[in-house]
Amino acid sequence: MKNVKILLCSGLMAASIALYAQKPKQQPDPEGVLAYSLPATTLVLEVEAVQENFYAGPYAKYASKYLGIEARQKDSQVYTISKVSMTPYIEADNSSRHIIDVGNDRVRATFLKLTSMGLVAGADGNFGGEYVWRFPSPTSGDFSGIGLTSNLTSEDATLYRNVKQESTYSRVAVKQEIIVEKSEEKRAAETAAMIFSIREKRYQIVTGDTDATYSGEAMGAAIAELTRLEKEYMSMFTGYSEYQTQKMTFEVLPQKDRENQLYVAFRISDTAGLLPPDNISGKPVVLEVIPQQVAPSVSEDSKISKKARDNSYVTYRIPSICTVKLSDGMNVIFQSRVPVYQLGTESTFPLNMDMD
């Protein structure tokens, strides 16, 4: 058994060495030349989501009956996108590299002074623009804390209990007292009555319709305490929520050769929150990049002079102004316009061009 383990280890080491030896090494650029890469744009998304953990109240199903309000009756957890900021960054596109023979007398270094905004110089940072979107949480009217009167009323009813005695029936009143556990609905009714009692006392203090005298800080303290008590009792019906914030950063690098410029920027799940694009357990949030059509600079019938063709050239990129849309499949979260280099146009300029 020991010999088998030694053979297995030796085989794994030999396979690892063989794989490492087969890995191609990156070849250095030729000596005496200047190599440069065209710029590319990466869209960096900083996303903020709010997690809500909701805990339903024990009397939620009686909220409509005793308080006249609708309450959520089940515990739930949900993530909602609250903020998105997008910043386009410039980086070297290593898939598009060019070489210039700097030993040529006609070559000038003027092009090195050009900025990366559509030209060939090294990246000078981002575009300086940050696009931020904030999304207020959808809300509906909340009238749960309003109202001084109970949601219930009483009606007169006549009840009869007949007791058979020989050949006739007569009414008999029977009284007995037993101790029983209060039902859940009974406890809910008493809690609702306490809420209305608190509201009534607070109303009396504010309007001065009370035997006690409140003024200044005493009145404020009394009202604050009654409001706190009401909130506690109300949570038995309406439940309560706890919130946490989650922040993550995602990057999207548009690809020029893609026919469909749709990218899954990230995913969001009600249980796990923000997720990377390759985690299929979440709902996809899609980034669509729509390049603007660019008119050709030279018509097909135009002819370029022989002198122009004989010059040495430097290749550069003019960025495409793209409409960027972020959506969750149904709703557009935001839309804006940003320049994207790799989706733009590649052109050239002569090296011996006088820029002075």
C-alpha positions in Angstrom: 0.0 0.0 0.0 2.9 2.3 0.8 4.5 1.7 -2.6 1.1 2.5 -4.3 1.0 5.9 -2.5 4.5 6.7 -3.6 3.8 5.8 -7.2 0.6 8.0 -7.2 2.5 11.0 -5.7 5.3 10.6 -8.3 2.7 10.4 -11.1 1.0 13.6 -9.9 4.3 15.5 -9.6 5.3 14.4 -13.1 2.0 15.5 -14.6 2.2 18.9 -12.9 5.7 19.4 -14.2 4.6 18.4 -17.7 1.6 20.8 -17.6 3.9 23.7 -16.3 6.4 23.0 -19.1 3.6 23.1 -21.7 2.3 26.5 -20.5 3.3 29.0 -23.2 5.6 31.8 -22.0 4.8 35.4 -22.9 7.3 36.6 -25.4 9.0 40.0 -24.8 8.6 42.8 -27.4 11.4 43.2 -29.9 14.2 45.5 -28.9 14.5 49.0 -30.3 10.7 49.4 -30.9 7.9 51.1 -29.0 4.9 48.9 -28.2 1.6 50.3 -27.0 -2.0 49.1 -26.4 -5.1 50.8 -27.5 -7.4 51.9 -24.6 -10.5 50.0 -23.5 -13.3 51.0 -21.2 -14.4 49.0 -18.1 -17.8 49.9 -16.5 -17.5 49.6 -12.7 -20.8 49.3 -10.8 -20.9 49.9 -7.1 -24.2 48.5 -5.9 -25.9 48.9 -2.5 -28.8 46.7 -1.4 -30.9 46.8 1.7 -31.9 43.6 3.4 -35.3 43.6 5.2 -35.9 40.8 7.7 -39.6 41.1 8.6 -41.2 39.4 11.6 -45.0 39.1 11.5 -46.9 40.0 14.7 -48.7 37.2 16.6 -52.0 39.0 16.2 -51.5 39.9 12.5 -54.6 38.1 11.3 -56.8 40.1 13.7 -55.5 43.5 12.6 -58.3 44.1 10.1 -61.0 43.1 12.6 -59.8 45.1 15.6 -57.8 47.9 14.1 -59.2 48.2 10.6 -55.8 47.8 8.9 -54.1 45.2 6.8 -51.0 43.6 8.2 -48.4 41.2 6.8 -49.0 37.8 8.2 -45.9 35.9 7.3 -42.2 36.3 8.1 -40.2 37.3 5.0 -36.7 38.3 3.9 -36.1 40.5 0.9 -33.3 42.4 -0.7 -33.9 45.7 -2.6 -31.4 47.7 -4.6 -31.2 51.1 -3.0 -28.2 52.7 -4.8 -26.1 52.1 -7.9 -23.1 54.2 -9.0 -21.3 53.6 -12.3 -17.8 54.8 -13.2 -16.2 54.1 -16.6 -12.4 53.4 -16.2 -9.8 53.3 -18.9 -7.3 50.4 -19.2 -5.0 48.9 -21.7 -6.6 46.6 -24.2 -3.9 43.8 -24.4 -5.8 42.2 -27.3 -5.0 45.2 -29.5 -1.3 46.0 -29.3 0.8 47.9 -31.9 4.6 48.4 -32.5 6.4 51.5 -33.8 10.0 51.6 -35.1 11.3 54.6 -33.2 14.6 54.4 -35.1 12.8 55.9 -38.2 13.9 59.5 -38.8 10.3 60.4 -39.6 9.0 59.3 -36.2 8.3 62.1 -33.8 7.3 61.6 -30.1 4.5 64.1 -30.4 1.9 61.4 -30.3 3.0 60.4 -26.8 1.6 63.7 -25.5 -1.9 62.9 -26.8 -4.5 62.0 -24.2 -6.3 58.7 -24.1 -9.6 60.4 -25.1 -9.8 58.6 -28.4 -6.0 58.6 -29.1 -3.1 56.4 -28.1 -1.5 57.7 -25.0 -1.3 55.7 -21.8 -4.5 55.7 -19.8 -4.9 58.9 -17.7 -7.5 57.5 -15.3 -11.2 57.4 -15.5 -13.3 59.9 -17.4 -13.8 61.9 -14.2 -17.5 61.2 -14.3 -19.4 59.1 -11.8 -23.0 58.3 -12.4 -25.1 57.7 -9.3 -28.7 56.5 -9.0 -30.7 56.1 -5.8 -34.0 54.3 -5.6 -36.5 55.3 -2.9 -38.3 52.3 -1.5 -41.9 52.1 -2.7 -44.2 53.0 0.1 -48.0 53.1 0.6 -50.1 55.1 2.9 -49.8 54.1 6.6 -52.8 54.9 8.7 -52.1 52.4 11.4 -51.4 55.0 14.1 -54.5 57.1 13.4 -57.9 56.7 15.1 -59.3 57.0 18.6 -62.3 54.7 18.4 -62.4 51.0 18.3 -63.0 49.2 15.0 -65.8 47.1 16.6 -69.3 48.0 17.7 -72.1 46.2 19.5 -75.6 45.3 18.5 -78.5 44.3 20.6 -79.5 40.7 20.3 -82.0 38.5 22.2 -80.9 35.1 23.2 -83.2 32.4 24.5 -82.5 29.3 26.5 -85.3 26.9 27.1 -85.3 24.2 29.8 -87.8 21.4 29.6 -89.8 20.8 32.7 -92.3 17.9 32.5 -94.5 18.9 29.7 -93.6 22.6 29.4 -90.6 24.7 28.6 -89.4 27.6 30.8 -86.6 30.0 30.8 -83.9 29.3 33.4 -80.9 31.5 34.2 -77.8 29.5 35.0 -74.7 31.2 36.4 -71.4 29.6 36.8 -67.8 30.7 36.9 -64.9 28.8 35.5 -61.3 29.6 34.8 -60.2 29.1 31.2 -57.2 30.2 29.1 -57.9 33.3 27.0 -58.0 32.6 23.4 -55.6 34.3 21.0 -58.4 36.4 19.6 -59.4 37.5 23.1 -55.8 38.6 23.8 -55.7 40.5 20.5 -59.0 42.3 21.4 -57.6 43.4 24.7 -54.4 44.6 23.1 -56.4 46.6 20.5 -58.4 48.1 23.4 -55.2 49.1 25.1 -54.0 50.8 21.9 -57.1 52.9 21.7 -56.9 53.8 25.4 -53.3 55.0 24.9 -54.4 57.1 21.9 -57.3 58.6 23.9 -55.0 59.5 26.8 -52.5 61.2 24.5 -55.3 63.1 22.8 -56.5 64.3 26.2 -53.0 65.5 27.2 -52.6 67.4 24.0 -56.0 69.1 24.2 -55.8 69.7 27.9 -58.9 67.5 28.6 -57.4 65.9 31.7 -57.4 66.4 35.4 -53.6 66.4 35.5 -51.6 69.4 34.3 -48.9 68.9 31.8 -46.6 71.6 30.4 -43.2 72.0 28.8 -40.9 69.1 29.2 -43.4 67.1 31.2 -45.9 67.1 28.4 -43.3 66.1 25.8 -42.1 63.3 28.0 -45.6 62.0 28.6 -46.5 62.1 24.9 -43.2 60.4 24.0 -43.8 57.6 26.5 -47.4 57.0 25.3 -46.2 56.9 21.7 -43.6 54.3 22.7 -46.1 52.1 24.4 -48.5 52.4 21.4 -45.7 51.4 19.0 -44.9 48.3 21.2 -48.6 47.2 21.2 -49.0 47.9 17.5 -46.0 45.6 16.7 -48.1 42.7 18.0 -50.4 43.3 15.0 -48.1 44.9 12.3 -44.9 43.1 13.2 -41.5 44.8 12.8 -38.5 44.8 10.4 -34.8 44.8 10.8 -32.6 46.3 8.1 -29.0 45.6 7.0 -27.0 47.1 4.1 -24.9 45.1 1.7 -22.4 46.7 -0.7 -20.5 45.0 -3.6 -18.6 46.1 -6.7 -19.0 44.5 -10.1 -17.2 45.1 -13.4 -18.4 44.8 -17.0 -16.0 44.9 -19.9 -17.9 45.3 -23.2 -16.6 43.1 -26.0 -16.5 44.5 -29.5 -17.0 41.1 -31.3 -20.2 40.3 -29.5 -23.3 40.6 -31.6 -25.6 41.0 -28.6 -24.3 43.7 -26.2 -26.2 42.3 -23.2 -24.2 41.5 -20.1 -25.3 40.1 -16.8 -23.8 42.7 -14.5 -24.7 40.9 -11.3 -27.6 39.0 -9.6 -29.8 39.5 -6.6 -31.5 37.0 -4.4 -34.0 37.5 -1.6 -32.1 35.1 0.6 -28.4 35.7 -0.3 -28.5 39.4 -1.6 -26.1 40.6 -4.2 -24.4 37.8 -6.1 -21.8 37.5 -8.9 -23.0 37.1 -12.5 -22.1 33.4 -12.6 -24.2 32.5 -9.6 -27.5 31.4 -11.2 -29.4 31.2 -7.8 -30.2 34.9 -8.1 -32.3 37.0 -10.4 -30.1 38.6 -13.2 -29.6 42.3 -13.5 -28.7 43.0 -17.1 -26.5 45.8 -18.5 -27.2 46.7 -22.1 -24.7 48.7 -24.1 -26.1 50.3 -27.3 -23.3 52.0 -29.4 -24.2 55.1 -31.3 -23.9 54.9 -35.1 -20.8 56.7 -36.4 -20.7 58.2 -40.0 -17.7 57.2 -42.1 -15.0 59.9 -42.3 -14.1 59.1 -46.0 -16.5 58.0 -48.7 -15.9 55.0 -50.8 -15.3 57.2 -53.9 -12.6 59.3 -52.2 -9.0 58.7 -53.1 -6.1 59.1 -50.7 -2.9 60.7 -52.1 0.2 58.6 -52.6 2.1 60.9 -50.2 -0.4 60.1 -47.5 -0.1 56.4 -48.1 3.7 56.5 -47.9 3.8 58.1 -44.4 4.1 56.0 -41.2 1.0 55.9 -39.0 0.0 55.4 -35.4 -3.3 53.6 -34.7 -5.6 55.1 -32.2 -9.2 54.7 -31.1 -12.1 57.1 -31.1 -14.6 56.0 -28.4 -18.2 55.2 -29.2 -20.8 57.1 -27.3 -23.0 54.4 -25.9 -26.4 54.3 -24.3 -26.1 52.2 -21.2 -29.2 50.6 -19.6 -29.4 48.6 -16.4 -32.5 46.6 -15.9 -33.8 43.7 -13.8 -35.6 42.1 -16.7 -38.9 44.0 -16.2 -37.9 47.6 -15.1 -35.2 49.9 -16.3 -33.2 50.8 -13.2 -31.1 53.6 -14.9 -30.1 54.8 -18.3 -27.2 57.1 -19.3 -24.6 57.8 -22.1 -20.9 57.0 -21.7 -17.9 56.7 -24.1 -16.7 53.1 -24.6 -13.3 52.8 -26.5 -13.4 49.2 -27.7 -16.8 49.7 -29.3 -15.6 52.8 -31.2 -13.6 53.4 -34.4 -10.0 52.7 -35.0 -8.1 55.3 -37.1 -4.5 56.5 -37.8 -2.5 59.6 -37.9 1.0 60.2 -39.4 4.0 60.0 -37.0 5.7 63.1 -38.5 2.7 65.3 -38.1 3.7 68.7 -36.7 1.7 69.4 -33.5 3.4 72.7 -32.6 
